[in-house]
Amino acid sequence: MASHLLNVARILSKLTLNTNCRVTNTIIKLERELPKQPLFNHASRNTNFFNKMPAEDLWKGITTVSNAGKKRGRGKTVSKKNIKDLNRGQIIGVGKANMLWPGLTAPIIRGKEIVEQQKLPEDPERQARLNQLRDQMGTHRRAKLSPIERGWSGAKMPGRSIGPPDPVGEDNFEGFDTKVLELKTVFNMKGNFGRKRRVSATVVTGNKNGLVGFANGKGIEPRTAMRKAKNRSAQKLVHIKIFRNHTVFHDFFTQFGATKIYVWQKPEGYGLECHRAIKTICEVVGINDLHAKVEGSTNVTFVMKAFLLGLVRQKTHQEIAEEKKLHLVEFTKENGGFPTVLASPAQCRKEDQLGKDEILDFTQYCFDGRVILKKKKYPPFYTKLKSYEIYLKKQEKLRNKEKVKLDLITQYGEIRSFLTEKYPECRPFRRAKKEEEQEAEA
């Protein structure tokens, strides 16, 4: 508006009403009083998103991915660990120019004197310390775990131990251990919130002496879900029967949903030869020797429920003997094939009292008459080749060679034949144990 008036005044100055009277002086005064402004005003902003948004939102824009990008699988390695706090290590009032500010970096009064503002000597290592501190923020190294504690697949949680449940009042869960069986992300569609994301955890806990419990927990964070599941599993404990503190009482068949499991009792020292979820449950329960075969669905939840259902339904040897009204006898290689009576009923049946269709085979009785699916093993392809026949002919001379050696050493203490006594110089040389021990010590 002012510039428009100035232009009008300039035009009027050219017009004269009287030669002796001009308005030039008035125009000069207006030019001095009005500030100089451009002819056209352009709107300008002095703020942008760099100085308007907080640091947290700026870092979020750099380090995160949009919801559409997450659906496409982007940003899997992005986390809060990549965000650096640039204010960390800095003190208000302390900067590149090392100054003493009373009331900010120093007290206003020291003793009876008033502290004055003064410049201190520069600290050349200050920026280097800040850079070192910032470099350490982005590099987060996970604690190394031993191969036994790593779980099923490296850095993932399933199979790993998360400790005993939290104490309830005065009750402490001493000797208990909890292991994760499944940890997954689940989504629930809400009408007002949209897709709600949570983490679901399935854990099993036990004291390695027969007590076991399982539970499922959900939470926004994995730690929350695992803590909920761990504490819930401690409230649902059941007792499992263990035979001779190392294996199950008998072979059994169990099923849950589409999952079928066949379990065999094994001698001490056999180990756990089974599905990894069953192995984890056995470690928590206290079973050391077992063989199991899973048929059908291998869903971890179904496998866990089916196996625990089979463990709970186990019968003791005395219960089986009372049910069948027969003696329960065990034959093992460790016992030389001699029978060992495990249980006897109060009243035993005679042979003429047995039914014609009654199952007397112990394995068939334990599996409820079911037959295990066994796939036919086909011979390898090379058995039909001519070269394989030539190989078998050459190996005919060496057949059972190692076995014969072992038999001779077991029977005679040395490798010998019917000509050994006639030709003692052909006896294989064997050094005495004392000489071997002396050489080892030297």
Solvent accessible surface area in square Angstrom, and as a share of the most:
residue,aa,sasa,rsa
1,M,177,0.79
2,A,33,0.25
3,S,38,0.24
4,H,112,0.50
5,L,101,0.50
6,L,31,0.16
7,N,58,0.30
8,V,60,0.34
9,A,13,0.10
10,R,112,0.41
11,I,112,0.57
12,L,97,0.48
13,S,22,0.14
14,K,165,0.70
15,L,122,0.60
16,T,64,0.37
17,L,190,0.95
18,N,77,0.39
19,T,117,0.68
20,N,140,0.72
21,C,86,0.52
22,R,150,0.55
23,V,64,0.36
24,T,61,0.35
25,N,107,0.55
26,T,75,0.44
27,I,19,0.10
28,I,69,0.35
29,K,125,0.53
30,L,64,0.32
31,E,71,0.32
32,R,196,0.71
33,E,134,0.60
34,L,55,0.27
35,P,92,0.58
36,K,205,0.87
37,Q,106,0.47
38,P,91,0.57
39,L,125,0.62
40,F,151,0.63
41,N,124,0.64
42,H,163,0.73
43,A,116,0.90
44,S,96,0.62
45,R,223,0.81
46,N,141,0.72
47,T,85,0.49
48,N,78,0.40
49,F,113,0.47
50,F,136,0.57
51,N,100,0.51
52,K,158,0.67
53,M,83,0.37
54,P,81,0.51
55,A,64,0.50
56,E,135,0.61
57,D,56,0.29
58,L,48,0.24
59,W,56,0.20
60,K,120,0.51
61,G,65,0.62
62,I,134,0.68
63,T,18,0.11
64,T,62,0.36
65,V,40,0.23
66,S,75,0.48
67,N,116,0.59
68,A,53,0.41
69,G,1,0.01
70,K,125,0.53
71,K,150,0.63
72,R,161,0.59
73,G,34,0.32
74,R,142,0.52
75,G,32,0.31
76,K,170,0.72
77,T,126,0.73
78,V,53,0.31
79,S,49,0.32
80,K,175,0.74
81,K,102,0.43
82,N,65,0.33
83,I,62,0.32
84,K,57,0.24
85,D,76,0.40
86,L,86,0.43
87,N,113,0.58
88,R,130,0.48
89,G,52,0.50
90,Q,79,0.35
91,I,121,0.61
92,I,141,0.71
93,G,25,0.24
94,V,49,0.28
95,G,26,0.25
96,K,173,0.73
97,A,58,0.45
98,N,33,0.17
99,M,37,0.17
100,L,24,0.12
101,W,96,0.34
102,P,43,0.27
103,G,54,0.52
104,L,101,0.50
105,T,48,0.28
106,A,14,0.11
107,P,72,0.45
108,I,100,0.51
109,I,108,0.55
110,R,141,0.51
111,G,71,0.68
112,K,205,0.87
113,E,131,0.59
114,I,125,0.64
115,V,19,0.11
116,E,134,0.60
117,Q,98,0.44
118,Q,94,0.42
119,K,132,0.56
120,L,63,0.31
121,P,114,0.71
122,E,122,0.55
123,D,61,0.31
124,P,119,0.75
125,E,110,0.49
126,R,37,0.14
127,Q,78,0.35
128,A,62,0.48
129,R,129,0.47
130,L,12,0.06
131,N,66,0.34
132,Q,110,0.49
133,L,51,0.25
134,R,52,0.19
135,D,90,0.47
136,Q,109,0.48
137,M,30,0.13
138,G,28,0.27
139,T,100,0.58
140,H,115,0.51
141,R,223,0.82
142,R,171,0.62
143,A,90,0.70
144,K,200,0.85
145,L,60,0.30
146,S,52,0.34
147,P,101,0.64
148,I,164,0.83
149,E,100,0.45
150,R,107,0.39
151,G,27,0.26
152,W,60,0.21
153,S,58,0.38
154,G,41,0.39
155,A,63,0.49
156,K,136,0.58
157,M,39,0.17
158,P,26,0.16
159,G,12,0.11
160,R,53,0.19
161,S,59,0.38
162,I,42,0.21
163,G,22,0.21
164,P,70,0.44
165,P,5,0.03
166,D,60,0.31
167,P,84,0.53
168,V,91,0.52
169,G,77,0.74
170,E,170,0.76
171,D,98,0.51
172,N,95,0.49
173,F,35,0.15
174,E,145,0.65
175,G,62,0.60
176,F,28,0.12
177,D,25,0.13
178,T,0,0.00
179,K,34,0.15
180,V,0,0.00
181,L,1,0.01
182,E,37,0.17
183,L,47,0.23
184,K,99,0.42
185,T,64,0.37
186,V,39,0.22
187,F,120,0.50
188,N,70,0.36
189,M,137,0.61
190,K,79,0.33
191,G,92,0.88
192,N,122,0.63
193,F,159,0.66
194,G,26,0.25
195,R,136,0.50
196,K,84,0.36
197,R,124,0.45
198,R,75,0.27
199,V,6,0.03
200,S,5,0.03
201,A,0,0.00
202,T,7,0.04
203,V,0,0.00
204,V,0,0.00
205,T,0,0.00
206,G,0,0.00
207,N,36,0.19
208,K,116,0.49
209,N,105,0.54
210,G,0,0.00
211,L,58,0.29
212,V,0,0.00
213,G,3,0.03
214,F,69,0.29
215,A,4,0.03
216,N,66,0.34
217,G,0,0.00
218,K,75,0.32
219,G,6,0.05
220,I,121,0.61
221,E,104,0.47
222,P,52,0.33
223,R,204,0.75
224,T,40,0.23
225,A,0,0.00
226,M,21,0.09
227,R,117,0.43
228,K,74,0.31
229,A,0,0.00
230,K,24,0.10
231,N,38,0.19
232,R,106,0.39
233,S,0,0.00
234,A,9,0.07
235,Q,137,0.61
236,K,119,0.50
237,L,54,0.27
238,V,71,0.41
239,H,123,0.55
240,I,1,0.01
241,K,66,0.28
242,I,33,0.17
243,F,20,0.09
244,R,139,0.51
245,N,120,0.62
246,H,17,0.07
247,T,1,0.01
248,V,0,0.00
249,F,33,0.14
250,H,15,0.07
251,D,20,0.10
252,F,10,0.04
253,F,25,0.11
254,T,4,0.02
255,Q,73,0.33
256,F,70,0.29
257,G,52,0.50
258,A,62,0.48
259,T,0,0.00
260,K,80,0.34
261,I,0,0.00
262,Y,9,0.03
263,V,0,0.00
264,W,49,0.17
265,Q,55,0.24
266,K,52,0.22
267,P,67,0.42
268,E,139,0.62
269,G,71,0.68
270,Y,91,0.35
271,G,26,0.25
272,L,40,0.20
273,E,92,0.41
274,C,33,0.20
275,H,43,0.19
276,R,127,0.46
277,A,0,0.00
278,I,0,0.00
279,K,89,0.38
280,T,6,0.04
281,I,0,0.00
282,C,0,0.00
283,E,64,0.29
284,V,1,0.00
285,V,0,0.00
286,G,14,0.13
287,I,1,0.01
288,N,86,0.44
289,D,4,0.02
290,L,0,0.00
291,H,48,0.21
292,A,8,0.06
293,K,74,0.31
294,V,33,0.19
295,E,35,0.16
296,G,65,0.62
297,S,38,0.24
298,T,82,0.48
299,N,73,0.38
300,V,26,0.15
301,T,36,0.21
302,F,71,0.29
303,V,0,0.00
304,M,1,0.01
305,K,66,0.28
306,A,0,0.00
307,F,0,0.00
308,L,12,0.06
309,L,60,0.30
310,G,4,0.04
311,L,1,0.01
312,V,78,0.45
313,R,161,0.59
314,Q,4,0.02
315,K,74,0.31
316,T,34,0.20
317,H,15,0.07
318,Q,85,0.38
319,E,82,0.37
320,I,4,0.02
321,A,1,0.01
322,E,73,0.33
323,E,98,0.44
324,K,35,0.15
325,K,102,0.43
326,L,42,0.21
327,H,100,0.45
328,L,22,0.11
329,V,56,0.32
330,E,34,0.15
331,F,135,0.56
332,T,45,0.26
333,K,192,0.81
334,E,130,0.58
335,N,69,0.35
336,G,56,0.54
337,G,43,0.41
338,F,143,0.60
339,P,79,0.50
340,T,49,0.29
341,V,94,0.54
342,L,53,0.26
343,A,8,0.06
344,S,45,0.29
345,P,15,0.10
346,A,101,0.78
347,Q,142,0.63
348,C,55,0.33
349,R,61,0.22
350,K,147,0.62
351,E,151,0.68
352,D,124,0.64
353,Q,109,0.48
354,L,46,0.23
355,G,44,0.42
356,K,207,0.88
357,D,138,0.72
358,E,49,0.22
359,I,73,0.37
360,L,105,0.52
361,D,78,0.40
362,F,77,0.32
363,T,52,0.30
364,Q,60,0.27
365,Y,44,0.17
366,C,12,0.07
367,F,1,0.00
368,D,98,0.51
369,G,35,0.34
370,R,97,0.35
371,V,122,0.70
372,I,30,0.15
373,L,113,0.56
374,K,168,0.71
375,K,171,0.73
376,K,153,0.65
377,K,190,0.81
378,Y,165,0.63
379,P,91,0.57
380,P,62,0.39
381,F,161,0.67
382,Y,95,0.36
383,T,44,0.25
384,K,175,0.74
385,L,87,0.43
386,K,144,0.61
387,S,72,0.46
388,Y,57,0.22
389,E,81,0.36
390,I,87,0.44
391,Y,115,0.44
392,L,85,0.42
393,K,152,0.65
394,K,140,0.60
395,Q,70,0.31
396,E,94,0.42
397,K,185,0.78
398,L,89,0.45
399,R,161,0.59
400,N,86,0.44
401,K,102,0.43
402,E,118,0.53
403,K,132,0.56
404,V,77,0.44
405,K,73,0.31
406,L,118,0.59
407,D,80,0.41
408,L,38,0.19
409,I,70,0.35
410,T,118,0.69
411,Q,133,0.59
412,Y,114,0.43
413,G,44,0.43
414,E,39,0.18
415,I,67,0.34
416,R,61,0.22
417,S,63,0.40
418,F,184,0.77
419,L,79,0.39
420,T,11,0.06
421,E,138,0.62
422,K,143,0.61
423,Y,91,0.35
424,P,74,0.47
425,E,134,0.60
426,C,99,0.59
427,R,97,0.35
428,P,72,0.45
429,F,174,0.73
430,R,176,0.64
431,R,103,0.38
432,A,55,0.43
433,K,158,0.67
434,K,152,0.64
435,E,87,0.39
436,E,90,0.40
437,E,106,0.47
438,Q,121,0.54
439,E,107,0.48
440,A,88,0.69
441,E,150,0.67
442,A,123,0.95
